[in-house]
Amino acid sequence: MLLHIEKGTRAMSFDEKLEEARDGQGSMKINEMEQTKVSLMRTYVESQDPSSRDPSSQKVDDLMIRRFLRARDLDVEKASALFIRYLKWRQTFVPNGSISLSQVRNEVAQNKMFLQGLDKQGRPISVVLGAKHFQYQGSLDEFKRFLVYAFDKICTRMPPGQEKFVVIGDLEGWGYSNSDMRAYLGALSILQVYFCSILL
């Protein structure tokens, strides 16, 4: 989805707007209006979900709040609703703060996803090998946990100030035996709702 911002006589895509906002080192400039919205959103989220202030929970920093704001075109109300939904989902789906390797052992054993350094803008790159995914009975919950496990690992590799990462899907050798519609739909629902703010 492209957000068009008028600049001169042509519209700019959201990605072009983000690129223009970079400070030369790949970090994002924070304008005053955006920082005000981050503060408003933090206050609102903390009033609705006091656990977001808990230092033992997943760190809720300005960068995370800003990612959700940008995912909703800086609309504080929409971004806050999405963020509160995300926090509640994390509390139930990842109650210990992270997914352990023992919870995704079968998925990790397939060696289907790995990190491949950073791109020129400093975004972590992850490569997914579609031909290495195989469905096994009762795997949907583990697959969803694996997805969160992998994305959390990628997010820990993000340089300071970076807000996005890149996923490259390699479908060479992919065939019917790798087709898993339940897993694809499960992944899509998690990506659209909970990781929409960081996936490029």
N, C-alpha and C positions, 0 to 999 in steps of 0.2 A: 504494500500500500504506500502510495506517495502522498506526502503532504506538500501542497504547492504554496510557496511564498512568493509574492510578487517582488521582483528585483529588476528594475528597468522595464524592458518590454517583454522579458521572458520569465516564465515561472521556474523556480528552483525546486528541485526535489528535496525531501527531508535530509537525505544523505549529503547532498551538496551543501545544505544549510549547516549541518554538523561539521563538515569539512572546513567551511569558512570560519566556524567558531573556534577551530583549533588554534593553539598559541604558538605553533612552530615545533613544539616538542611532542606533539600528539595528545597533549592534555587539553581538556575543554576549558574555555573561558567561562566564568560564571558571571552572568550579568546581574544587575541589581534586582530587576523584576523577577528573574528566576530564583534568586536567593530568597526573596520575600515569599515566593510561593512555596519554596522548600520549608521555610519556617512555619508558614500557615498550615501546610500539610502535616508537618511533624506534630504541631500542637493538636490538630484535629485527630490524628491517628492515635496519639497518646491518650487523648480523652476517651476515645472509643475502645481502645485496647491497651489497658495499662501494662500488659505484659511486654509491650514493645519497648518499655523503658528498662526492662530486666536485663542486666548485663550478662546473665547466663544464657539468654536467648540469642538467636542469630543477631549479629551486630547490625543495628539499624542506623546507618550513617547517612550523611547528606547525599553521598553519591548514589546510594541505593534509592533513596526517596526521589532524587532527580531523574533516575532512570524510569521510574514509574510515571513521573510527571511527563516526561518526554514521550512515553508510550501512549499517553492520552492527550497529546497536543497542549500540555501545560494547563489542562483543566483540573484544578485542585480537587473538586468534588468527585469527578470520575476516577482520577488517579488514587485518591484516598480510598474509595470503595474497592478498587482493584487491589490496592496494597493491603487493606484489612483482610480481604478474602485470601490473599497470598499468605499472610501471617497465620490465619486460622488453619489454613491447609497445611502449612509447615508444622504447626503444633501437633496435628493429628498424624500426618504422613511421616514426619521425621521427628518423633517425640524426643529423641536423645540429642537433637541438634545436627546429627549427621547420619548417613547410611554407612554401616560397617561393611567391610569386604565379605564377611560371612553371610550377609543378607543378600548378596548378589553374586555368589560364587559361580553358579552355572553360567550366568551372562558374561562375567569377566573371563571365564575359561574359553570363550569363543574368540577372544582377541579380535573383536570387530570394531573397536574404537580406540584411537590413540591420539595423543597430542603431537603436533608437528611444528613447534616453534611459534614465531610471531610473524604477522604480515608487516608491510612497510609502515602501517599506521600504528603498530604496536598491539594489534589485536591477536589474542591467542587463536591458533588454527587447530581444529580437530578434524580428523579424517575418519569417516565411517565406511567400513567395508561391507556393503550389502550382501555379498556372497558368503559372508561368514556368519550371518544370522540364521539360526535354525530354531523353529518353534518346538517346544516340548510341553507335555501336558502340565497344566497348572502354572504356566510361566508368566501369565500376564502381570500379576502383581510384582513378581520379581523383575520383570522387564521395566515396569514403571519405576521401581526403586533404583534399578540400574541407570535409567535415564537421569534421575535426580542425582545419583552418586556421581555420574560422569560430569554433569553440568556444574555441580558443586566443585569438583576437582578443577574444571576449566576456570571457574570464577576465582579460585585461589591463585591461579597463574596470571591473572590480569594485572598489568603494571598499574601503579598508582595513577588515578585519573582516567583510566580506560573504562569505557562503559559497554563495549560490545565484544563479541567473539565471532569467529567464522567457523562454520561447519561445512566440510566438503563431503558430499556423498559419492562414493566410488561404487558404481553398479556393475563393474566388469565381472563377468562370471555369475551374476545374479540370475536366478531362475525360479521355477515353480516351487522347488523345495525350500527356497528362502522366503517365499511369500507368506506373510503373516498379517492379515488385515486387522485382527484384533489389536496386535501390538502397534501397528501404524496409527490406528485411530486413537489408541491410548496415548501414544507419544504426541500426536497432534493436539489432543485436548490439554495435555500438560504444557506443551509449548505455547499454545495460544493464550492460555489463561495465566500461567505462572512464570513463564520465561520470555514473554513477548517483548520485554523491555531490553533484553541483552542479546538476542539472536540476530545475526546479520545475514 
